[in-house]
Amino acid sequence: MVKNKDRIKIGIIGVGRMGNYHANVLTTLNNDVEFVGVYDIDSARSMEVANKYGTRAFDSIEALFSDAQAVCIAAPTHLHYEIAKAALSEGVHTLVEKPVACSVVEAEELVKVAEDRGLVFQVGHVERFKGAVLELRNIVQNPYLVEARRLSPWFNKEWDTGVVLDLMIHDIDIVLSLIKSEVCHIDAVGKSVKSPHEDIASAVLQFENGAIANITSSRLSETRVRTMSISQQNAFVNLNFETQDINIYRGSSARFFVVSQREIDYKQEFFVERVLVQKENALKEELQHFADCIAGRAEPIVSGDDDIKTLEITLEIVKGINEKMRRTQ
């Protein structure tokens, strides 16, 4: 743990698209955080980002470890386990972008190493830190149906994961936090269109308490969509992740009125509550929370076991999709 009066030295490993976002945000955090530098396997890219944000470009991961108390890992997914284990083994607090690793065994090992060494280890599920999502956990009680859609336009890059690990994992993580029950059945379908992995996917999760979650993701959409709807007793909750607007439709009532001397009619009315949410930069909130946990000012909002469970369900969906795609080839 770092004493409150000390500045927390944080570096970044991997400064591609997501790593650049991290760098931009680290420069805006409270004065108790010092952005010490970046490392990327592409030294030219590392130098470019370092110059842009007025920090240092390290020649090696080891050099960064020796100067930093904490790191944010935004490298390709297949490198998450290797880099995170190296960081934790060096006694460096670690935030790794989702997914935490490529297997549940790897994720379990990382969580154990962090616990054994008393280090903060967090997974970058940035959606957790949106005000609307935090508020959603105060509103939702015993949902019986959750429907989520997360669609994005195609982005040209060398994808090392499919849309489930890229996008759907966010909604899986949120669904598991809302439905307090174990998943008992998974049915999933998907299709590869532009990458070697599934680019569109749909999954249905059934829970032991009878609840159902229907989640759809695509990275081939013409528009960007981020929505979630929750059905529970006497309420229907609709969330737009983009605008962070929450609308709650509460029950209904029958209002009777006289249409004429002989006819009586009625209409159903729904009461809509619009929840106002503080709209902050979710990545900034996530990184500040990471620093606060290191300094002892906060406790992680999600446990390592929760991160493992999210990865486990996500990988089960990927496995089911891959098996079906192989049968149709």
KOLBANU-778366 format. One record per residue (C-alpha): x, y, z. Coordinates in steps of 0.25 Angstrom, whole numbers, plus 5000, padded with zeros to 4 digits. Layout:
# residues N
XYZ...
***
This chain:
# residues 329
500050005000500550144997500450255008499450365004500450475004501250394993501050414978500650284972501550254960500750194948501250144935500650094922500949964915500449964900500050094894499150064883497750114882497350084896498750114902498650254896497350274903497950234916499150324914498250444911497450414924498650394933499050534930497750584936497750514949497950574963499250624967499550494975499750424962501050434954501050384940502450324939502450274925502050174914502650044908502249984894502849884886502849984875503950084880503550194870502050184875502550184889503350314887502250374879501250364891502350394901502650524894501150554892500850544907502150604912502650474919503750364917503850254907504450134913505350034906504849914913503749864922504749834932505249974932503750024934503549924945504749974953504250124952502750104954501850054966500650024956500449994942499249994932499349884922498749914909499549814900498849704891497949604899498949484896500049564904499149604916499549484925501049484922501149634925500249644937500949524943502249594941501749724947501149654959502349574961503149704962502249754973501549854963500049884965499349844952498149884944497949804931497049834920495849734918495949614916496849584928497449464921497149364910496749254920496149234934497349164939498249284935497249384942497249304954498749304955498849454953497749474964498549384974499849444971499249584974498549534987499849464992500649594990499649684995499549764982498349834975497949754962496849804954496249774941495849894931494349884930494150024928492650014927492649984942492950134945491950194936490950274946489750204939490350064942490650104956489250154958488650034951489049944962488250034972487050024963486949874959486449774968486149624964486049644949485449534941485949574928487149654923487349694908488549764903489049814890490449854887490749894873491949964866492349994852493549914847494949964851496149914842497149844851497849714853496749654862497249544872495949524879494449524874493349614877492949534890494249564897494349704890492949754893491949654899492849634911492449774916490949734916491249594922491949664933490849754936489749644935490549554945490549674955489049694953488549554954488949494967488849344963489749244956489749224941489149084938489049084923489649164911489249164897490049244887490249264872491149354864491749374850493149414845493049514834494249604833495249544843495649404847494749414859493249434861492849574857491449564861490849484873489649454881489549384894488449344903488849314918487849244927488049254942487649164953486649264959485949254945486449394940486849404926487849494919487849514904489149584899489449624885490749684880491349724866492549804861491949804847490849904850490650034842490350104855490850104869489750044879489950024894488649994901488149904912486649874916486349804930484949744933484549724948483349724956482549854954483649924946484349924932485649994932486350044920487750094919488550164908490050144911490450254901489550364907489550304921488050324921487150234930485650224928484850144938483450104934482650074947481349984946480050044941478750094945477350094939476650224937475250214934474450324927473050354921473150354906471650374904470350354911470450204909471850174907473050164917474450144913475750144919477250154916478550094922479550194927481050164930481850254940483150284934484350324943485550394937486750374945487850484944489250434945490550504947491250484934492750474936493850414928493750264931495250234928495650344937494750294948495350154946496850204947496550294959495950174966497150094963498050194969497150214981497150064984498650064983498650184993497750115002496650215000495650114994495349964992495149904978493749904974493849774968494649654973495649564966494649444967493549534960494549554948494849404947493349374947493149474936494349414928493849274930492449304924493049384913493949274909492749174909492049264900493249264890493449114891491949094888492049184876493349124870492748984871491549024863492349104853493248984851491948894848491448994838492749004830
***
